[in-house]
Each structure stands twice: as C-alpha cells, then as structure tokens.
Amino acid sequence: MEKTCLVLLLCFILMPITQGVEFGPKAVEKWFKKLPHAKQKVTKFHFYFHDIVSGKNPSAVPIIQSTSPIFFGYVAMIDDPLTVGLEPDSTIVGRAQGIYGGADQNEVALLMTLNFVFTTGKYNGSTLSVLGRNPARHKYREMPIVGGSGIFRLAKGIATAKTSWLNSTGAVVEYNVIVLHYDI
C-alpha cells in the first residue's frame, strides 16, 4: 500500500515537469508575465476521431434522444479516442471529450463543444477547445479552435473535419487541425 501511494505521489509531482508546462495559479501568472516577449508558433495535427454510438463500449452516449430525421434536439456526451490512423486499433494520441447536439431544423448540423485532450508525447496533458457548427453531411467542415490549456494556453485555430466512414455503430472522422499558440 505504501509503495502504491509513493508511486502515485511521484506521478503527481513529476507530471507537470514531464508535460513541459507548469500548472497552478502561480505558474499561470508567471507564464502571463513572459507573454509580451513570446513568439507565436503554428502547430499542425492530423488524427482520426472514433465516435462509437452502439455496441459493447460506446464512446458517445445519448443524453437526449430525438425523433427528428435530421437529429434536431439530439444531445450526446462523448469521450472518443483520437488515433494516428483510420483503424480503431491504431495508436491513440488523445481523446475528444465533450458534448454535441443537433442544432439545425433544416439539415444534420451539430453544435460541437469539446476538448481534444492529448495523452502522449510533448503535448501530453494539454488540450485544444473546439466550439462550433458541424454540418455533418458536408464533405469538409470547419470548426474554430477557441482556446486551450497547457502548451496551448490562449490558442486559436481551425479544425477541419471530413467523415471517413459512417454506419449504424458510429463514425470515423478525419481531422486536420492548425493552431496558433505561444512558444514560451
């Protein structure tokens, strides 16, 4: 028991160091003081969003069902894996966590409110926040990146989505993300 507690304590102590950015109110204040001298940096991501709505382990769970053929009023909470490749067993680089809902009475268009939570590499523990309209039947959709945390504090950018496949069990969506953030 003591060994387990020690390992957990070390993980919590070392986590901010391994993520490349410090957390907490004083760390954020220190970060803001450096901001006037910081350079902006562009980072690009490419990954696949696996939205699994049925089966043994769904990653999208309905909160409110809809009888509308275009899903108006439907709301789901998600914790979807983000992977390097199209295949579900591809390497996971993060999670898309948040909520989406049918927000259009004329076409299938979702209001997406979610975070891309990175779980590997130099971005581990950092997030990008998406808030925007996703007209799901359009070939390409753009949604704004409206912020972030960790390495992506004050980030802004665009997430472009393209559905790779869709069936009754869910969808896989290809994302290309370009984000402008500070290199501090």
N, C-alpha and C positions, 0 to 999 in steps of 0.2 A: 504493500500500500504506500509506504513512504517513498519507494523508488518511483512509482507511478506519479505521485504528487510532485516529486522533484523534476521529472521529465516534463510534466505539464507546465510547471513554473518556468523552467528553462525555455520552453517553446514560447510562452507569453513574453518573456524578457527579450529573447532573441528575434522574435518575429519582426518588429519594426526595423531592425538592422538588416535582416535578410531581404526586406522588401525595398530597400533603397530610399525610404522616406520615413520620417518620424511622424507619429500620431499624437494627438492630445492638444489641448488649448495652447500651451506654451510653444509647442512645436509648430503649430499653425501660425501663431503670431510671429515667430522667428522667420518662417517661410515668407510671410507677407512683407516683412522688412527687406528681404532680398529681392522682392518682386520688381522694383523700379530698375534694377540692374540686370534682370533676367532676359534671356533671349527666348524668342518663340521657336518652337520646333514642330515639324509636321511628322506625324506617325501614321502609318497605314496598316490596316489589319484585313485579313481575309479569313473567314471561318464559316462554318455551317451551323445553323440553328435547328435543332431537332425538337419539334413540337409534337409530343405524343399525347393524343387525346383519349385513347382507349387501350385496353389490354391489361397486362399484369402490373406494369409500373408506369402509369401515365405521368407526364411531366406538366400537363395542363389540366386543371381541374375546374369544371364549371361552378360558378358561384350563382349565376342566374341563367336559366335556360331561356330560349326564345322559340316562338313558333313561326317567326318570320323566315321566309325562304332566303333572305339575304342577311340573316343573323342580327338584325337590328334589336338591340337590347340585351344580347348575349354578353355575359361577362365571365372571364376565366382568370384564375390565378396561375402563374407559371413559374417553374424552376427548370428551364430547358437546358440541356447540355449544348455547349458550343464546341465544335470539333474542327480539327485541321482538315479532314476530308469529308466527303459526302456520306460515307458508310457510318452507321450508328456505332460501330466498334472502333472508329478512328480515335486518335489521341484527343482527349478532352483538354481544352485550353481555358475553359471558364464556364460560366452559367449565365443564362438570361433569366433574371428574376424580376417579377413584377406582375402587371395586370394588363389585359387587353379586353376591349369590348366593342361590339358592333355599334357604330355611332352614326350611321348614314341610313336614311329611309329609302334611298334610291339605288344603291349598289352595295356590294360587300366591301365595306371600308371600316377598318378598326382604328380605335384610338389606342395607341401603344404607349404605355407608361412603364418603363422597365430600366433595369441596370444591367449592363454587361459586366459581370464580376469575373475578373481574371484570377485564375488559380494556379498558374505556372509561370516560370521564368521571371524575368526582371519586372514584369507588371503584376506579379502575384500580390493580391490584396488590394489592388487599385480597381476603380470602377469607372465606367462611362455611362452617363444617364441619357436615355432616349425619351423624348416626349413628342409625339407627332401622329399624323394621319397615315394609315397604311391601306391604300385602295388595293386589296388583296388580289384582285383579278387582273391588275395591270402588270405588264411584263416586268417593268422596273418601277420601284417605289423609292422615294427619298424621304428620310425622316431626320430631323435635326438632332444632333448631339448638343445637349443644353448644359452640360457640366460634367463633373466627375469628382473623384476623390483619389487620395494617394498621389501617385505620379501625375494624375490627370486633374489636379485641382484647377478650377476655372477653365476647363477645356471647352472647346466648341468645335463643331464639325458636322459632317453628314454621314449617315449610314444609308447605303444603297442596298436594297433587298431585291432578290429575284427567286421565285419559287422553283426549286429543282424537281420536287415531286410532291404530290398531294393525293391522299386517298382517305378512306373512312377511319383509318387508325391515326392519321396525323399528317404532318408536312415536314419537309426539309427545305429550309430557305437559305440560299447563299447570301452572305453579307460581305460587302466591301465597305470598310469604314476609313474615313480620312479625318484626322483630328488634329487641331492646332492647340498646343499646350505649352506651358513654360518649362524651360530646361534649367532647373535650379538644383 
